[in-house]
């Protein structure tokens, strides 16, 4: 019920893969984005104040430039904060992480430095004339809730879905192929986009109709054989083969247990 309500209120963004399979993302509404913005603004102001205290001696030496310096520092911190965190945290800042939001490309994949830089450097224009009026009006008129910075960077802001790894992935750990160091090492070398596609398909496969599901995993199975330079075992279906690749991407149970033990210690 909650997902349906969110979709109705915030809208959806649909991505059509080359295999003609649709993935839907729930767009973040202006209210949740505003709350994230308030939190990020508080963080930026706190960081700005800290930086100004560090360079306070410059303001004492050049008292006439104090206000100008404060404005310059604020913009540098504001830009650096958004660009750095959205690049390092795959489209999230402190405010977005708290609100469960994430910036992604319109194609559905994660953003990089280029996209984070473009959307944040355009932020001063979105703020005009005050209180993000230009950005807010643009987002209201845009079908994908995009402000000018998002349009420039080709990005959207979506609600992050909390998906748990299905039991089938855990069951796949019993396959002998996962004990093959060559298979595991080649899987670990997959690109970030390939990893994201495999994990997304594995986690959301139950949402697909059978025909689309078969078509998607058939294409993925063939593509993974090319990327890994390995033939799929004859006894495995394309979907099972893809799930094994997804299982190899996940931390092993021993690693997860070790991580929990270190955290407790």
Buried (B, 14 or more C-beta within 10 A) or exposed (E): EEEEEBBEEBBEBEBEBEBEBEBBBBBBBBEBBBBBBEBBEEBBEEBBBEBBEEEEEEBEEEEEEBEEBBEEBBEEBBBEBBBBBBBEBBBBBBBBBEBBBBBBBBEBBBBBEEBBBBBBBBBEBBBEEEEBEBBBEBBEEBEBBBBBBBBBBBBBBBBBEEEEEBEBBEEBBEBEBBEBEEBBEBBEEBEEEBBBBBBBBBBBBEEBEEEBBBBBBBBBBEBBBEBBEBEBEEEBEBBBBBBBBBBBBBEEEEEEEEEEEEEEE
